[in-house]
Amino acid sequence: MAEEISYDRSLLGVEHHIGTFPITADMILAFAAATGEVHPLYSDAAYANASEHGALLAPPTFSNIFVEGFRRPDIQLAFGEMTLFANQAIEPLAPIKAGDTLEARTKLQEVYAKPGVLEP
């Protein structure tokens, strides 16, 4: 039999502002070096500045570095011994460039119990 999940349902579907993150060329270059990215739009400031983009671009996975530090709203979950954050989605609206400032928001979409391997 499934255990009832108790949590603050007033937070379901509510968007919360997490913060703003200024993006620098140094951040992009360090990320490109750490991940082995060699495309010049991501790893060569002079090349990127002379391109149609006019600035160094961040690789597509760059925004993942901010996710780890996101605080999620406290939903006052009362269920079992352990909880798990199961999913996240990042929605890039445009290429990320050096000099941009990113805004991060989070929204709780659902809370559910996932049966364990030993449960029927």
N, CA, C and O atoms as a Tinker XYZ file with bonds, in Angstrom:
   480  protein
     1  N      0.840000   -1.175000    0.000000    73     2
     2  CA     0.000000    0.000000    0.000000    64     1     3
     3  C      0.893000    1.248000    0.000000    63     2     4     5
     4  O      1.875000    1.308000    0.739000    81     3
     5  N      0.560000    2.219000   -0.808000    73     3     6
     6  CA     1.354000    3.435000   -0.917000    64     5     7
     7  C      1.138000    4.331000    0.298000    63     6     8     9
     8  O      0.016000    4.501000    0.774000    81     7
     9  N      2.217000    4.887000    0.778000    73     7    10
    10  CA     2.170000    5.814000    1.906000    64     9    11
    11  C      1.794000    7.198000    1.382000    63    10    12    13
    12  O      2.266000    7.614000    0.324000    81    11
    13  N      0.946000    7.906000    2.122000    73    11    14
    14  CA     0.537000    9.253000    1.737000    64    13    15
    15  C      1.730000   10.208000    1.857000    63    14    16    17
    16  O      2.479000   10.164000    2.832000    81    15
    17  N      1.886000   11.051000    0.870000    73    15    18
    18  CA     2.958000   12.045000    0.889000    64    17    19
    19  C      2.373000   13.352000    1.399000    63    18    20    21
    20  O      1.395000   13.864000    0.854000    81    19
    21  N      2.974000   13.879000    2.438000    73    19    22
    22  CA     2.525000   15.142000    2.999000    64    21    23
    23  C      3.559000   16.211000    2.664000    63    22    24    25
    24  O      4.743000   16.055000    2.961000    81    23
    25  N      3.103000   17.300000    2.042000    73    23    26
    26  CA     3.991000   18.418000    1.730000    64    25    27
    27  C      3.157000   19.678000    1.544000    63    26    28    29
    28  O      1.933000   19.612000    1.433000    81    27
    29  N      3.816000   20.804000    1.513000    73    27    30
    30  CA     3.152000   22.096000    1.345000    64    29    31
    31  C      2.732000   22.252000   -0.114000    63    30    32    33
    32  O      3.527000   22.664000   -0.958000    81    31
    33  N      1.499000   21.924000   -0.394000    73    31    34
    34  CA     0.990000   21.954000   -1.770000    64    33    35
    35  C      0.849000   23.377000   -2.327000    63    34    36    37
    36  O      0.688000   23.551000   -3.535000    81    35
    37  N      0.906000   24.381000   -1.466000    73    35    38
    38  CA     0.790000   25.761000   -1.953000    64    37    39
    39  C      1.992000   26.150000   -2.816000    63    38    40    41
    40  O      1.927000   27.131000   -3.557000    81    39
    41  N      3.094000   25.388000   -2.727000    73    39    42
    42  CA     4.292000   25.696000   -3.517000    64    41    43
    43  C      4.300000   24.999000   -4.877000    63    42    44    45
    44  O      5.159000   25.287000   -5.711000    81    43
    45  N      3.368000   24.100000   -5.106000    73    43    46
    46  CA     3.287000   23.373000   -6.364000    64    45    47
    47  C      2.951000   24.337000   -7.508000    63    46    48    49
    48  O      1.936000   25.032000   -7.463000    81    47
    49  N      3.800000   24.372000   -8.521000    73    47    50
    50  CA     3.580000   25.217000   -9.691000    64    49    51
    51  C      3.977000   26.673000   -9.526000    63    50    52    53
    52  O      3.815000   27.463000  -10.456000    81    51
    53  N      4.492000   27.042000   -8.366000    73    51    54
    54  CA     4.891000   28.429000   -8.109000    64    53    55
    55  C      6.348000   28.612000   -8.525000    63    54    56    57
    56  O      7.216000   27.828000   -8.141000    81    55
    57  N      6.607000   29.650000   -9.311000    73    55    58
    58  CA     7.967000   29.931000   -9.763000    64    57    59
    59  C      8.699000   30.764000   -8.712000    63    58    60    61
    60  O      8.154000   31.731000   -8.181000    81    59
    61  N      9.945000   30.371000   -8.419000    73    59    62
    62  CA    10.775000   31.076000   -7.438000    64    61    63
    63  C     12.040000   31.582000   -8.120000    63    62    64    65
    64  O     12.702000   30.845000   -8.850000    81    63
    65  N     12.366000   32.849000   -7.874000    73    63    66
    66  CA    13.602000   33.428000   -8.403000    64    65    67
    67  C     14.772000   32.891000   -7.587000    63    66    68    69
    68  O     14.753000   32.951000   -6.358000    81    67
    69  N     15.787000   32.367000   -8.266000    73    67    70
    70  CA    16.953000   31.794000   -7.598000    64    69    71
    71  C     18.086000   32.806000   -7.502000    63    70    72    73
    72  O     18.727000   32.935000   -6.460000    81    71
    73  N     18.329000   33.521000   -8.596000    73    71    74
    74  CA    19.416000   34.484000   -8.580000    64    73    75
    75  C     19.802000   34.916000   -9.982000    63    74    76    77
    76  O     19.248000   34.445000  -10.976000    81    75
    77  N     20.762000   35.820000  -10.034000    73    75    78
    78  CA    21.317000   36.269000  -11.307000    64    77    79
    79  C     22.805000   35.945000  -11.308000    63    78    80    81
    80  O     23.466000   35.971000  -10.270000    81    79
    81  N     23.312000   35.642000  -12.491000    73    79    82
    82  CA    24.687000   35.181000  -12.619000    64    81    83
    83  C     25.370000   35.905000  -13.777000    63    82    84    85
    84  O     25.087000   35.608000  -14.938000    81    83
    85  N     26.273000   36.859000  -13.477000    73    83    86
    86  CA    27.023000   37.524000  -14.545000    64    85    87
    87  C     28.009000   36.538000  -15.175000    63    86    88    89
    88  O     28.691000   35.793000  -14.472000    81    87
    89  N     28.073000   36.543000  -16.488000    73    87    90
    90  CA    28.927000   35.616000  -17.233000    64    89    91
    91  C     30.136000   36.372000  -17.765000    63    90    92    93
    92  O     29.993000   37.382000  -18.454000    81    91
    93  N     31.324000   35.880000  -17.443000    73    91    94
    94  CA    32.553000   36.521000  -17.909000    64    93    95
    95  C     33.257000   35.635000  -18.932000    63    94    96    97
    96  O     33.032000   34.426000  -18.996000    81    95
    97  N     34.105000   36.264000  -19.721000    73    95    98
    98  CA    34.912000   35.507000  -20.684000    64    97    99
    99  C     35.799000   34.506000  -19.954000    63    98   100   101
   100  O     35.983000   33.384000  -20.426000    81    99
   101  N     36.349000   34.897000  -18.811000    73    99   102
   102  CA    37.203000   33.980000  -18.040000    64   101   103
   103  C     36.442000   32.725000  -17.616000    63   102   104   105
   104  O     36.995000   31.626000  -17.649000    81   103
   105  N     35.179000   32.882000  -17.219000    73   103   106
   106  CA    34.364000   31.724000  -16.837000    64   105   107
   107  C     34.185000   30.775000  -18.022000    63   106   108   109
   108  O     34.322000   29.559000  -17.884000    81   107
   109  N     33.881000   31.344000  -19.179000    73   107   110
   110  CA    33.657000   30.532000  -20.377000    64   109   111
   111  C     34.941000   29.828000  -20.791000    63   110   112   113
   112  O     34.927000   28.637000  -21.102000    81   111
   113  N     36.050000   30.561000  -20.796000    73   111   114
   114  CA    37.333000   29.961000  -21.183000    64   113   115
   115  C     37.740000   28.847000  -20.216000    63   114   116   117
   116  O     38.245000   27.809000  -20.644000    81   115
   117  N     37.525000   29.057000  -18.924000    73   115   118
   118  CA    37.855000   28.022000  -17.934000    64   117   119
   119  C     36.983000   26.784000  -18.130000    63   118   120   121
   120  O     37.468000   25.657000  -18.022000    81   119
   121  N     35.703000   26.990000  -18.416000    73   119   122
   122  CA    34.802000   25.857000  -18.646000    64   121   123
   123  C     35.219000   25.099000  -19.904000    63   122   124   125
   124  O     35.259000   23.868000  -19.909000    81   123
   125  N     35.528000   25.835000  -20.965000    73   123   126
   126  CA    35.956000   25.195000  -22.214000    64   125   127
   127  C     37.228000   24.377000  -21.987000    63   126   128   129
   128  O     37.337000   23.254000  -22.478000    81   127
   129  N     38.175000   24.927000  -21.257000    73   127   130
   130  CA    39.422000   24.198000  -20.979000    64   129   131
   131  C     39.155000   22.954000  -20.133000    63   130   132   133
   132  O     39.719000   21.890000  -20.390000    81   131
   133  N     38.298000   23.090000  -19.128000    73   131   134
   134  CA    38.016000   21.966000  -18.229000    64   133   135
   135  C     37.279000   20.828000  -18.922000    63   134   136   137
   136  O     37.429000   19.666000  -18.546000    81   135
   137  N     36.485000   21.160000  -19.932000    73   135   138
   138  CA    35.695000   20.133000  -20.619000    64   137   139
   139  C     36.317000   19.686000  -21.938000    63   138   140   141
   140  O     35.763000   18.832000  -22.630000    81   139
   141  N     37.465000   20.263000  -22.287000    73   139   142
   142  CA    38.127000   19.876000  -23.532000    64   141   143
   143  C     37.478000   20.463000  -24.773000    63   142   144   145
   144  O     37.690000   19.964000  -25.878000    81   143
   145  N     36.692000   21.514000  -24.604000    73   143   146
   146  CA    36.016000   22.156000  -25.741000    64   145   147
   147  C     37.031000   22.961000  -26.539000    63   146   148   149
   148  O     37.713000   23.824000  -25.987000    81   147
   149  N     37.134000   22.685000  -27.831000    73   147   150
   150  CA    38.133000   23.362000  -28.658000    64   149   151
   151  C     37.526000   24.240000  -29.750000    63   150   152   153
   152  O     38.266000   24.919000  -30.462000    81   151
   153  N     36.211000   24.247000  -29.903000    73   151   154
   154  CA    35.616000   25.103000  -30.937000    64   153   155
   155  C     35.993000   26.547000  -30.633000    63   154   156   157
   156  O     35.836000   26.990000  -29.495000    81   155
   157  N     36.484000   27.291000  -31.617000    73   155   158
   158  CA    36.975000   28.651000  -31.349000    64   157   159
   159  C     35.906000   29.636000  -30.861000    63   158   160   161
   160  O     36.251000   30.628000  -30.219000    81   159
   161  N     34.632000   29.396000  -31.141000    73   159   162
   162  CA    33.597000   30.285000  -30.597000    64   161   163
   163  C     33.523000   30.192000  -29.077000    63   162   164   165
   164  O     33.055000   31.115000  -28.411000    81   163
   165  N     33.994000   29.059000  -28.530000    73   163   166
   166  CA    33.962000   28.825000  -27.089000    64   165   167
   167  C     35.333000   28.960000  -26.427000    63   166   168   169
   168  O     35.423000   29.150000  -25.214000    81   167
   169  N     36.396000   28.863000  -27.223000    73   167   170
   170  CA    37.731000   28.771000  -26.617000    64   169   171
   171  C     38.725000   29.823000  -27.094000    63   170   172   173
   172  O     39.857000   29.855000  -26.613000    81   171
   173  N     38.329000   30.680000  -28.024000    73   171   174
   174  CA    39.242000   31.687000  -28.575000    64   173   175
   175  C     38.512000   33.030000  -28.609000    63   174   176   177
   176  O     37.702000   33.288000  -29.499000    81   175
   177  N     38.813000   33.879000  -27.625000    73   175   178
   178  CA    38.104000   35.154000  -27.496000    64   177   179
   179  C     38.260000   36.033000  -28.734000    63   178   180   181
   180  O     37.287000   36.650000  -29.169000    81   179
   181  N     39.451000   36.105000  -29.305000    73   179   182
   182  CA    39.668000   36.950000  -30.487000    64   181   183
   183  C     38.815000   36.458000  -31.658000    63   182   184   185
   184  O     38.185000   37.259000  -32.349000    81   183
   185  N     38.796000   35.164000  -31.875000    73   183   186
   186  CA    37.989000   34.584000  -32.958000    64   185   187
   187  C     36.501000   34.873000  -32.718000    63   186   188   189
   188  O     35.795000   35.321000  -33.622000    81   187
   189  N     36.038000   34.612000  -31.498000    73   187   190
   190  CA    34.620000   34.794000  -31.177000    64   189   191
   191  C     34.204000   36.257000  -31.283000    63   190   192   193
   192  O     33.118000   36.558000  -31.779000    81   191
   193  N     35.062000   37.171000  -30.820000    73   191   194
   194  CA    34.745000   38.597000  -30.895000    64   193   195
   195  C     34.629000   39.079000  -32.332000    63   194   196   197
   196  O     33.851000   39.989000  -32.618000    81   195
   197  N     35.393000   38.479000  -33.241000    73   195   198
   198  CA    35.349000   38.862000  -34.653000    64   197   199
   199  C     34.218000   38.157000  -35.406000    63   198   200   201
   200  O     33.956000   38.478000  -36.566000    81   199
   201  N     33.556000   37.214000  -34.767000    73   199   202
   202  CA    32.483000   36.456000  -35.422000    64   201   203
   203  C     31.188000   37.268000  -35.448000    63   202   204   205
   204  O     31.117000   38.363000  -34.891000    81   203
   205  N     30.178000   36.719000  -36.096000    73   203   206
   206  CA    28.869000   37.377000  -36.152000    64   205   207
   207  C     28.246000   37.531000  -34.761000    63   206   208   209
   208  O     27.357000   38.362000  -34.574000    81   207
   209  N     28.699000   36.744000  -33.789000    73   207   210
   210  CA    28.159000   36.819000  -32.428000    64   209   211
   211  C     28.746000   37.988000  -31.647000    63   210   212   213
   212  O     28.111000   38.495000  -30.722000    81   211
   213  N     29.948000   38.419000  -32.008000    73   211   214
   214  CA    30.571000   39.576000  -31.385000    64   213   215
   215  C     31.065000   39.365000  -29.968000    63   214   216   217
   216  O     31.450000   40.322000  -29.297000    81   215
   217  N     31.059000   38.136000  -29.510000    73   215   218
   218  CA    31.528000   37.839000  -28.149000    64   217   219
   219  C     31.793000   36.349000  -28.036000    63   218   220   221
   220  O     31.320000   35.549000  -28.844000    81   219
   221  N     32.552000   36.001000  -27.026000    73   219   222
   222  CA    32.810000   34.600000  -26.720000    64   221   223
   223  C     31.493000   33.939000  -26.325000    63   222   224   225
   224  O     30.750000   34.481000  -25.507000    81   223
   225  N     31.201000   32.776000  -26.898000    73   223   226
   226  CA    29.989000   32.033000  -26.564000    64   225   227
   227  C     30.306000   30.943000  -25.546000    63   226   228   229
   228  O     31.408000   30.394000  -25.523000    81   227
   229  N     29.329000   30.645000  -24.714000    73   227   230
   230  CA    29.464000   29.532000  -23.769000    64   229   231
   231  C     29.012000   28.249000  -24.457000    63   230   232   233
   232  O     28.021000   28.260000  -25.188000    81   231
   233  N     29.723000   27.144000  -24.234000    73   231   234
   234  CA    29.273000   25.864000  -24.784000    64   233   235
   235  C     27.867000   25.531000  -24.275000    63   234   236   237
   236  O     27.464000   26.019000  -23.219000    81   235
   237  N     27.125000   24.712000  -25.007000    73   235   238
   238  CA    25.739000   24.407000  -24.628000    64   237   239
   239  C     25.566000   23.856000  -23.211000    63   238   240   241
   240  O     24.527000   24.083000  -22.590000    81   239
   241  N     26.549000   23.148000  -22.696000    73   239   242
   242  CA    26.419000   22.567000  -21.351000    64   241   243
   243  C     26.864000   23.514000  -20.235000    63   242   244   245
   244  O     26.817000   23.144000  -19.062000    81   243
   245  N     27.285000   24.702000  -20.575000    73   243   246
   246  CA    27.809000   25.665000  -19.604000    64   245   247
   247  C     26.830000   25.962000  -18.470000    63   246   248   249
   248  O     27.240000   26.055000  -17.313000    81   247
   249  N     25.559000   26.110000  -18.781000    73   247   250
   250  CA    24.587000   26.494000  -17.748000    64   249   251
   251  C     24.434000   25.434000  -16.662000    63   250   252   253
   252  O     23.905000   25.723000  -15.589000    81   251
   253  N     24.887000   24.213000  -16.927000    73   251   254
   254  CA    24.816000   23.159000  -15.907000    64   253   255
   255  C     25.634000   23.490000  -14.662000    63   254   256   257
   256  O     25.338000   22.972000  -13.585000    81   255
   257  N     26.653000   24.337000  -14.782000    73   255   258
   258  CA    27.486000   24.640000  -13.615000    64   257   259
   259  C     26.722000   25.405000  -12.542000    63   258   260   261
   260  O     27.128000   25.406000  -11.380000    81   259
   261  N     25.634000   26.048000  -12.910000    73   259   262
   262  CA    24.867000   26.826000  -11.941000    64   261   263
   263  C     23.825000   25.994000  -11.209000    63   262   264   265
   264  O     23.395000   26.372000  -10.120000    81   263
   265  N     23.418000   24.888000  -11.774000    73   263   266
   266  CA    22.320000   24.092000  -11.225000    64   265   267
   267  C     22.639000   23.532000   -9.853000    63   266   268   269
   268  O     21.768000   23.502000   -8.984000    81   267
   269  N     23.857000   23.091000   -9.641000    73   267   270
   270  CA    24.227000   22.456000   -8.374000    64   269   271
   271  C     23.955000   23.359000   -7.172000    63   270   272   273
   272  O     23.551000   22.876000   -6.115000    81   271
   273  N     24.168000   24.637000   -7.323000    73   271   274
   274  CA    23.998000   25.553000   -6.199000    64   273   275
   275  C     22.585000   26.073000   -6.010000    63   274   276   277
   276  O     22.339000   26.837000   -5.077000    81   275
   277  N     21.655000   25.685000   -6.860000    73   275   278
   278  CA    20.286000   26.185000   -6.742000    64   277   279
   279  C     19.640000   25.688000   -5.456000    63   278   280   281
   280  O     19.683000   24.499000   -5.141000    81   279
   281  N     19.061000   26.587000   -4.748000    73   279   282
   282  CA    18.268000   26.213000   -3.578000    64   281   283
   283  C     16.837000   25.990000   -4.047000    63   282   284   285
   284  O     16.270000   26.800000   -4.780000    81   283
   285  N     16.281000   24.898000   -3.616000    73   283   286
   286  CA    14.894000   24.619000   -3.946000    64   285   287
   287  C     14.023000   25.036000   -2.764000    63   286   288   289
   288  O     14.485000   25.010000   -1.623000    81   287
   289  N     12.776000   25.419000   -3.015000    73   287   290
   290  CA    11.914000   25.818000   -1.902000    64   289   291
   291  C     11.689000   24.652000   -0.940000    63   290   292   293
   292  O     11.602000   23.499000   -1.362000    81   291
   293  N     11.597000   24.954000    0.339000    73   291   294
   294  CA    11.333000   23.928000    1.350000    64   293   295
   295  C      9.841000   23.615000    1.321000    63   294   296   297
   296  O      9.020000   24.442000    1.716000    81   295
   297  N      9.497000   22.431000    0.856000    73   295   298
   298  CA     8.086000   22.062000    0.719000    64   297   299
   299  C      7.548000   21.330000    1.951000    63   298   300   301
   300  O      6.426000   20.824000    1.932000    81   299
   301  N      8.345000   21.274000    3.018000    73   299   302
   302  CA     7.917000   20.627000    4.266000    64   301   303
   303  C      7.487000   19.184000    4.018000    63   302   304   305
   304  O      6.438000   18.747000    4.490000    81   303
   305  N      8.309000   18.457000    3.276000    73   303   306
   306  CA     8.014000   17.078000    2.916000    64   305   307
   307  C      8.060000   16.175000    4.136000    63   306   308   309
   308  O      9.037000   16.182000    4.885000    81   307
   309  N      7.006000   15.401000    4.333000    73   307   310
   310  CA     6.946000   14.417000    5.416000    64   309   311
   311  C      6.642000   13.066000    4.781000    63   310   312   313
   312  O      5.486000   12.698000    4.571000    81   311
   313  N      7.728000   12.331000    4.480000    73   311   314
   314  CA     7.549000   11.038000    3.808000    64   313   315
   315  C      8.790000   10.193000    4.000000    63   314   316   317
   316  O      9.858000   10.543000    3.499000    81   315
   317  N      8.671000    9.108000    4.702000    73   315   318
   318  CA     9.760000    8.155000    4.822000    64   317   319
   319  C     11.035000    8.735000    5.404000    63   318   320   321
   320  O     11.030000    9.777000    6.059000    81   319
   321  N     12.122000    8.032000    5.146000    73   319   322
   322  CA    13.431000    8.376000    5.702000    64   321   323
   323  C     14.299000    9.194000    4.748000    63   322   324   325
   324  O     15.210000    9.897000    5.185000    81   323
   325  N     14.021000    9.106000    3.454000    73   323   326
   326  CA    14.928000    9.692000    2.471000    64   325   327
   327  C     14.135000   10.356000    1.348000    63   326   328   329
   328  O     13.060000    9.886000    0.974000    81   327
   329  N     14.672000   11.447000    0.818000    73   327   330
   330  CA    14.072000   12.091000   -0.352000    64   329   331
   331  C     15.121000   12.203000   -1.440000    63   330   332   333
   332  O     16.322000   12.112000   -1.183000    81   331
   333  N     14.653000   12.401000   -2.639000    73   331   334
   334  CA    15.548000   12.493000   -3.783000    64   333   335
   335  C     15.021000   13.521000   -4.759000    63   334   336   337
   336  O     13.835000   13.532000   -5.089000    81   335
   337  N     15.899000   14.374000   -5.212000    73   335   338
   338  CA    15.582000   15.309000   -6.283000    64   337   339
   339  C     15.764000   14.540000   -7.580000    63   338   340   341
   340  O     16.882000   14.142000   -7.905000    81   339
   341  N     14.699000   14.323000   -8.322000    73   339   342
   342  CA    14.736000   13.375000   -9.430000    64   341   343
   343  C     14.941000   13.978000  -10.810000    63   342   344   345
   344  O     15.405000   13.271000  -11.704000    81   343
   345  N     14.624000   15.234000  -11.026000    73   343   346
   346  CA    14.676000   15.737000  -12.394000    64   345   347
   347  C     14.849000   17.247000  -12.402000    63   346   348   349
   348  O     14.437000   17.948000  -11.477000    81   347
   349  N     15.456000   17.717000  -13.448000    73   347   350
   350  CA    15.583000   19.151000  -13.677000    64   349   351
   351  C     15.634000   19.391000  -15.173000    63   350   352   353
   352  O     16.002000   18.503000  -15.943000    81   351
   353  N     15.269000   20.580000  -15.573000    73   351   354
   354  CA    15.337000   20.953000  -16.980000    64   353   355
   355  C     15.895000   22.365000  -17.063000    63   354   356   357
   356  O     15.545000   23.237000  -16.268000    81   355
   357  N     16.756000   22.570000  -18.026000    73   355   358
   358  CA    17.328000   23.889000  -18.273000    64   357   359
   359  C     16.818000   24.332000  -19.634000    63   358   360   361
   360  O     16.958000   23.613000  -20.624000    81   359
   361  N     16.225000   25.516000  -19.677000    73   359   362
   362  CA    15.640000   26.020000  -20.910000    64   361   363
   363  C     16.440000   27.226000  -21.403000    63   362   364   365
   364  O     16.177000   28.354000  -20.985000    81   363
   365  N     17.419000   26.998000  -22.293000    73   363   366
   366  CA    18.170000   28.135000  -22.828000    64   365   367
   367  C     17.304000   28.893000  -23.836000    63   366   368   369
   368  O     16.728000   28.295000  -24.745000    81   367
   369  N     17.220000   30.180000  -23.669000    73   367   370
   370  CA    16.391000   30.993000  -24.556000    64   369   371
   371  C     17.193000   31.618000  -25.687000    63   370   372   373
   372  O     16.624000   32.065000  -26.683000    81   371
   373  N     18.512000   31.650000  -25.534000    73   371   374
   374  CA    19.404000   32.223000  -26.548000    64   373   375
   375  C     20.819000   31.760000  -26.221000    63   374   376   377
   376  O     21.073000   31.284000  -25.114000    81   375
   377  N     21.749000   31.896000  -27.180000    73   375   378
   378  CA    23.144000   31.559000  -26.858000    64   377   379
   379  C     23.633000   32.415000  -25.684000    63   378   380   381
   380  O     23.273000   33.586000  -25.566000    81   379
   381  N     24.448000   31.823000  -24.832000    73   379   382
   382  CA    25.023000   32.540000  -23.696000    64   381   383
   383  C     26.346000   33.142000  -24.143000    63   382   384   385
   384  O     27.210000   32.441000  -24.669000    81   383
   385  N     26.499000   34.455000  -23.928000    73   383   386
   386  CA    27.700000   35.177000  -24.353000    64   385   387
   387  C     28.405000   35.790000  -23.146000    63   386   388   389
   388  O     27.784000   36.074000  -22.122000    81   387
   389  N     29.705000   35.986000  -23.289000    73   387   390
   390  CA    30.456000   36.738000  -22.285000    64   389   391
   391  C     29.825000   38.122000  -22.175000    63   390   392   393
   392  O     29.542000   38.761000  -23.188000    81   391
   393  N     29.609000   38.578000  -20.961000    73   391   394
   394  CA    28.962000   39.869000  -20.734000    64   393   395
   395  C     27.479000   39.744000  -20.419000    63   394   396   397
   396  O     26.869000   40.702000  -19.946000    81   395
   397  N     26.886000   38.574000  -20.675000    73   395   398
   398  CA    25.479000   38.350000  -20.342000    64   397   399
   399  C     25.309000   38.185000  -18.837000    63   398   400   401
   400  O     26.268000   37.910000  -18.114000    81   399
   401  N     24.088000   38.358000  -18.384000    73   399   402
   402  CA    23.708000   38.015000  -17.022000    64   401   403
   403  C     22.546000   37.042000  -17.115000    63   402   404   405
   404  O     21.506000   37.357000  -17.693000    81   403
   405  N     22.726000   35.853000  -16.541000    73   403   406
   406  CA    21.671000   34.844000  -16.556000    64   405   407
   407  C     20.775000   35.015000  -15.341000    63   406   408   409
   408  O     21.236000   35.385000  -14.261000    81   407
   409  N     19.506000   34.745000  -15.529000    73   407   410
   410  CA    18.546000   34.737000  -14.430000    64   409   411
   411  C     18.056000   33.304000  -14.265000    63   410   412   413
   412  O     17.698000   32.648000  -15.243000    81   411
   413  N     18.043000   32.826000  -13.033000    73   411   414
   414  CA    17.606000   31.450000  -12.774000    64   413   415
   415  C     16.333000   31.453000  -11.941000    63   414   416   417
   416  O     16.188000   32.216000  -10.986000    81   415
   417  N     15.415000   30.575000  -12.335000    73   415   418
   418  CA    14.165000   30.381000  -11.606000    64   417   419
   419  C     13.915000   28.888000  -11.468000    63   418   420   421
   420  O     14.409000   28.089000  -12.265000    81   419
   421  N     13.159000   28.524000  -10.471000    73   419   422
   422  CA    12.796000   27.121000  -10.279000    64   421   423
   423  C     11.303000   27.024000  -10.008000    63   422   424   425
   424  O     10.688000   27.949000   -9.476000    81   423
   425  N     10.731000   25.876000  -10.388000    73   423   426
   426  CA     9.304000   25.655000  -10.166000    64   425   427
   427  C      9.078000   24.182000   -9.835000    63   426   428   429
   428  O      9.500000   23.303000  -10.586000    81   427
   429  N      8.423000   23.918000   -8.728000    73   427   430
   430  CA     8.068000   22.561000   -8.334000    64   429   431
   431  C      6.898000   22.101000   -9.196000    63   430   432   433
   432  O      5.829000   22.711000   -9.184000    81   431
   433  N      7.111000   21.016000   -9.945000    73   431   434
   434  CA     6.060000   20.537000  -10.839000    64   433   435
   435  C      5.291000   19.354000  -10.280000    63   434   436   437
   436  O      4.091000   19.229000  -10.525000    81   435
   437  N      5.959000   18.483000   -9.533000    73   435   438
   438  CA     5.235000   17.355000   -8.956000    64   437   439
   439  C      6.037000   16.741000   -7.814000    63   438   440   441
   440  O      7.260000   16.871000   -7.749000    81   439
   441  N      5.327000   16.077000   -6.929000    73   439   442
   442  CA     5.917000   15.320000   -5.834000    64   441   443
   443  C      5.266000   13.948000   -5.890000    63   442   444   445
   444  O      4.040000   13.838000   -5.909000    81   443
   445  N      6.083000   12.908000   -5.916000    73   443   446
   446  CA     5.517000   11.561000   -6.005000    64   445   447
   447  C      6.444000   10.554000   -5.345000    63   446   448   449
   448  O      7.636000   10.804000   -5.162000    81   447
   449  N      5.878000    9.419000   -4.995000    73   447   450
   450  CA     6.649000    8.312000   -4.433000    64   449   451
   451  C      6.961000    7.345000   -5.558000    63   450   452   453
   452  O      6.080000    6.968000   -6.331000    81   451
   453  N      8.193000    6.956000   -5.642000    73   451   454
   454  CA     8.601000    5.968000   -6.636000    64   453   455
   455  C      8.928000    4.685000   -5.874000    63   454   456   457
   456  O      9.826000    4.676000   -5.032000    81   455
   457  N      8.212000    3.615000   -6.164000    73   455   458
   458  CA     8.457000    2.369000   -5.427000    64   457   459
   459  C      9.896000    1.901000   -5.579000    63   458   460   461
   460  O     10.489000    1.999000   -6.653000    81   459
   461  N     10.445000    1.391000   -4.483000    73   459   462
   462  CA    11.792000    0.839000   -4.513000    64   461   463
   463  C     11.799000   -0.553000   -5.105000    63   462   464   465
   464  O     10.743000   -1.123000   -5.381000    81   463
   465  N     12.970000   -1.096000   -5.299000    73   463   466
   466  CA    13.135000   -2.417000   -5.898000    64   465   467
   467  C     12.460000   -3.499000   -5.061000    63   466   468   469
   468  O     11.936000   -4.467000   -5.613000    81   467
   469  N     12.466000   -3.350000   -3.744000    73   467   470
   470  CA    11.920000   -4.383000   -2.867000    64   469   471
   471  C     10.424000   -4.246000   -2.625000    63   470   472   473
   472  O      9.808000   -5.134000   -2.034000    81   471
   473  N      9.834000   -3.141000   -3.076000    73   471   474
   474  CA     8.402000   -2.948000   -2.870000    64   473   475
   475  C      7.611000   -3.619000   -3.985000    63   474   476   477
   476  O      8.090000   -3.718000   -5.115000    81   475
   477  N      6.383000   -4.087000   -3.668000    73   475   478
   478  CA     5.553000   -4.734000   -4.701000    64   477   479
   479  C      5.044000   -3.756000   -5.734000    63   478   480
   480  O      4.336000   -4.149000   -6.661000    81   479
